[in-house]
Amino acid sequence: MRKNTLRLLLILIVAGVVLSGCGSGETLPASSGNSEDLTASLYVQQSNPDKDESIFSVEMIIPSDIQVNEPFEIEGLLCNNSDKKVEILHGAAMFTYVVYNSDGVEVPNERGTYTISDIGIGVLLEPNSKYSYDGGGHVSTKLNEIVLERPGIYTIVAQAEFHITGSGENSRVSIKSDPYEIELK
């Protein structure tokens, strides 16, 4: 009886070691056995996000008649600056906006509690095109609506988050707009 218990324990330990090795989330690219191939392939994988970000930019459309304590809406635009079609997948909160005061401190946007539907929206961006999405009813409170309570100089930055899909690729991209300065009197 004791011998069977030891065998069972040994089998469980070996199985645990084997399964823990198989369960690591890291997938290494196939290699021809040459260590240079593996290094080059890993480097390319790590440098892809920079390449992906370079073909995109984010712009904003901001109203010119902004008033203190009056809500205004910003429209974020994702620009495909390449000469190729690009498939992307994004959620309802693709665009978010951050406002900074003249001291560079983030101004809180009092939205209270809000909900976002966890959806995926696939889009094919044409070459040299611009794409905008405001949440389409999948966000309970408009993320692109801002209210500034005091006069002053403010800077607004938009951020777009999405995944590049297609061709078996799935790269996460997070890119920000250039800062845009406004003055409220």
Kinemage of the C-alpha trace (Angstrom):
@kinemage 1
@onewidth
@group {chain A} dominant
@subgroup {mainchain}
@vectorlist {calphas} color= white
{ca met a 1} P 0.000 0.000 0.000
{ca arg a 2} L 2.793 2.427 0.933
{ca lys a 3} L 4.616 1.600 -2.332
{ca asn a 4} L 1.519 2.535 -4.388
{ca thr a 5} L 1.187 5.846 -2.536
{ca leu a 6} L 4.813 6.734 -3.317
{ca arg a 7} L 4.332 5.844 -7.004
{ca leu a 8} L 1.205 7.995 -7.182
{ca leu a 9} L 3.002 10.886 -5.496
{ca leu a 10} L 5.946 10.568 -7.897
{ca ile a 11} L 3.602 10.510 -10.914
{ca leu a 12} L 1.793 13.633 -9.678
{ca ile a 13} L 5.075 15.503 -9.159
{ca val a 14} L 6.357 14.593 -12.635
{ca ala a 15} L 3.010 15.540 -14.199
{ca gly a 16} L 3.058 18.872 -12.354
{ca val a 17} L 6.557 19.672 -13.597
{ca val a 18} L 5.645 18.763 -17.189
{ca leu a 19} L 2.401 20.727 -17.133
{ca ser a 20} L 3.970 23.798 -15.562
{ca gly a 21} L 6.563 23.872 -18.337
{ca cys a 22} L 3.866 23.559 -20.997
{ca gly a 23} L 1.728 26.260 -19.451
{ca ser a 24} L 4.127 29.168 -19.767
{ca gly a 25} L 2.428 31.905 -21.787
{ca glu a 26} L 5.499 32.696 -23.861
{ca thr a 27} L 5.541 31.359 -27.394
{ca leu a 28} L 8.874 31.392 -29.122
{ca pro a 29} L 9.047 31.646 -32.897
{ca ala a 30} L 10.098 28.636 -34.932
{ca ser a 31} L 13.806 28.517 -35.604
{ca ser a 32} L 16.037 26.606 -37.954
{ca gly a 33} L 18.309 25.856 -35.013
{ca asn a 34} L 20.453 28.904 -35.657
{ca ser a 35} L 20.493 31.149 -32.568
{ca glu a 36} L 20.834 34.247 -34.787
{ca asp a 37} L 17.442 33.459 -36.381
{ca leu a 38} L 15.785 33.326 -32.956
{ca thr a 39} L 17.379 36.584 -31.778
{ca ala a 40} L 16.444 38.445 -34.958
{ca ser a 41} L 12.874 37.166 -34.825
{ca leu a 42} L 12.436 38.180 -31.183
{ca tyr a 43} L 13.847 41.630 -31.926
{ca val a 44} L 11.397 42.128 -34.781
{ca gln a 45} L 8.495 41.121 -32.554
{ca gln a 46} L 9.549 43.593 -29.876
{ca ser a 47} L 10.001 46.435 -32.343
{ca asn a 48} L 6.622 45.998 -34.086
{ca pro a 49} L 4.637 48.339 -31.793
{ca asp a 50} L 6.918 51.238 -32.747
{ca lys a 51} L 6.400 50.428 -36.421
{ca asp a 52} L 2.632 50.165 -35.926
{ca glu a 53} L 2.448 53.483 -34.097
{ca ser a 54} L 4.426 55.277 -36.807
{ca ile a 55} L 1.754 54.656 -39.439
{ca phe a 56} L -0.942 56.227 -37.257
{ca ser a 57} L -1.580 59.593 -35.676
{ca val a 58} L -4.386 61.012 -33.555
{ca glu a 59} L -6.045 64.347 -34.217
{ca met a 60} L -8.847 66.209 -32.443
{ca ile a 61} L -11.655 68.470 -33.524
{ca ile a 62} L -12.351 70.929 -30.698
{ca pro a 63} L -15.047 73.627 -30.870
{ca ser a 64} L -13.799 77.199 -30.986
{ca asp a 65} L -16.558 78.692 -28.808
{ca ile a 66} L -15.860 76.924 -25.484
{ca gln a 67} L -17.402 78.594 -22.424
{ca val a 68} L -16.665 78.182 -18.699
{ca asn a 69} L -19.033 75.650 -17.034
{ca glu a 70} L -20.555 74.682 -20.389
{ca pro a 71} L -20.068 71.127 -21.700
{ca phe a 72} L -18.321 70.733 -25.040
{ca glu a 73} L -17.535 67.683 -27.128
{ca ile a 74} L -14.203 66.703 -28.615
{ca glu a 75} L -13.996 64.459 -31.656
{ca gly a 76} L -10.977 62.174 -31.802
{ca leu a 77} L -9.703 61.024 -35.184
{ca leu a 78} L -7.418 58.070 -35.861
{ca cys a 79} L -5.408 58.771 -39.009
{ca asn a 80} L -4.049 55.932 -41.148
{ca asn a 81} L -0.989 57.661 -42.612
{ca ser a 82} L 0.101 54.634 -44.628
{ca asp a 83} L -0.584 53.773 -48.241
{ca lys a 84} L -2.138 50.426 -47.229
{ca lys a 85} L -5.466 49.284 -45.827
{ca val a 86} L -5.246 48.364 -42.136
{ca glu a 87} L -7.709 46.243 -40.142
{ca ile a 88} L -8.232 47.353 -36.550
{ca leu a 89} L -10.340 46.169 -33.629
{ca his a 90} L -11.346 48.565 -30.851
{ca gly a 91} L -13.688 48.818 -27.898
{ca ala a 92} L -16.395 51.333 -27.086
{ca ala a 93} L -13.880 53.549 -25.259
{ca met a 94} L -11.427 53.773 -28.158
{ca phe a 95} L -10.793 57.475 -27.556
{ca thr a 96} L -10.148 59.014 -24.144
{ca tyr a 97} L -9.228 62.605 -23.329
{ca val a 98} L -7.081 64.184 -20.633
{ca val a 99} L -7.140 67.899 -19.769
{ca tyr a 100} L -4.229 69.621 -18.000
{ca asn a 101} L -4.226 73.069 -16.387
{ca ser a 102} L -1.494 75.666 -17.015
{ca asp a 103} L 0.657 74.046 -14.285
{ca gly a 104} L 0.545 70.698 -16.100
{ca val a 105} L -1.752 69.118 -13.500
{ca glu a 106} L -4.513 66.841 -14.781
{ca val a 107} L -7.972 68.378 -14.387
{ca pro a 108} L -10.427 65.746 -13.111
{ca asn a 109} L -13.488 65.279 -15.276
{ca glu a 110} L -16.439 64.648 -12.954
{ca arg a 111} L -18.325 61.910 -14.775
{ca gly a 112} L -19.383 59.995 -11.688
{ca thr a 113} L -19.899 56.302 -12.278
{ca tyr a 114} L -20.214 55.152 -15.850
{ca thr a 115} L -20.452 51.852 -17.681
{ca ile a 116} L -18.895 50.689 -20.906
{ca ser a 117} L -20.163 47.719 -22.917
{ca asp a 118} L -17.347 45.264 -23.501
{ca ile a 119} L -17.644 45.024 -27.271
{ca gly a 120} L -15.232 44.665 -30.143
{ca ile a 121} L -15.680 46.722 -33.281
{ca gly a 122} L -13.739 45.750 -36.382
{ca val a 123} L -12.952 48.393 -38.980
{ca leu a 124} L -10.975 48.414 -42.216
{ca leu a 125} L -9.138 51.745 -42.469
{ca glu a 126} L -8.509 52.884 -46.010
{ca pro a 127} L -5.083 54.292 -46.925
{ca asn a 128} L -4.549 57.913 -45.834
{ca ser a 129} L -7.960 58.039 -44.149
{ca lys a 130} L -9.353 59.281 -40.828
{ca tyr a 131} L -11.670 57.347 -38.506
{ca ser a 132} L -13.753 58.555 -35.565
{ca tyr a 133} L -15.840 56.703 -32.976
{ca asp a 134} L -17.655 58.285 -30.016
{ca gly a 135} L -18.889 55.188 -28.175
{ca gly a 136} L -22.016 54.715 -30.252
{ca gly a 137} L -24.381 54.224 -27.330
{ca his a 138} L -22.128 51.623 -25.696
{ca val a 139} L -20.891 54.113 -23.081
{ca ser a 140} L -23.342 55.394 -20.447
{ca thr a 141} L -21.616 58.777 -20.087
{ca lys a 142} L -19.969 60.499 -23.026
{ca leu a 143} L -16.202 60.172 -22.674
{ca asn a 144} L -15.695 62.974 -25.199
{ca glu a 145} L -17.727 65.540 -23.227
{ca ile a 146} L -15.676 67.955 -21.116
{ca val a 147} L -16.681 70.739 -18.699
{ca leu a 148} L -14.087 73.254 -17.482
{ca glu a 149} L -15.158 75.146 -14.374
{ca arg a 150} L -12.629 78.000 -14.299
{ca pro a 151} L -11.122 80.446 -16.769
{ca gly a 152} L -7.530 79.710 -17.715
{ca ile a 153} L -5.213 78.050 -20.177
{ca tyr a 154} L -5.698 74.308 -20.647
{ca thr a 155} L -4.035 71.595 -22.690
{ca ile a 156} L -6.013 68.656 -24.086
{ca val a 157} L -4.531 65.327 -25.205
{ca ala a 158} L -6.504 62.545 -26.906
{ca gln a 159} L -5.511 58.903 -26.715
{ca ala a 160} L -6.629 56.085 -29.018
{ca glu a 161} L -6.312 52.421 -28.052
{ca phe a 162} L -6.913 49.609 -30.523
{ca his a 163} L -5.520 46.380 -31.940
{ca ile a 164} L -4.172 45.871 -35.440
{ca thr a 165} L -5.658 42.644 -36.787
{ca gly a 166} L -5.528 40.737 -40.050
{ca ser a 167} L -2.793 38.559 -41.543
{ca gly a 168} L -2.749 36.633 -38.260
{ca glu a 169} L -1.430 39.729 -36.483
{ca asn a 170} L -2.829 41.162 -33.248
{ca ser a 171} L -0.744 44.104 -32.035
{ca arg a 172} L -2.051 46.415 -29.312
{ca val a 173} L -1.493 50.084 -30.080
{ca ser a 174} L -1.914 53.046 -27.735
{ca ile a 175} L -1.144 56.410 -29.295
{ca lys a 176} L -1.643 60.014 -28.160
{ca ser a 177} L -2.341 63.215 -30.041
{ca asp a 178} L -0.165 66.268 -29.937
{ca pro a 179} L -1.248 68.540 -27.062
{ca tyr a 180} L -3.792 71.200 -28.026
{ca glu a 181} L -3.947 74.418 -26.012
{ca ile a 182} L -7.148 76.362 -25.358
{ca glu a 183} L -7.846 79.510 -23.348
{ca leu a 184} L -11.076 80.157 -21.463
{ca lys a 185} L -11.867 83.696 -20.382
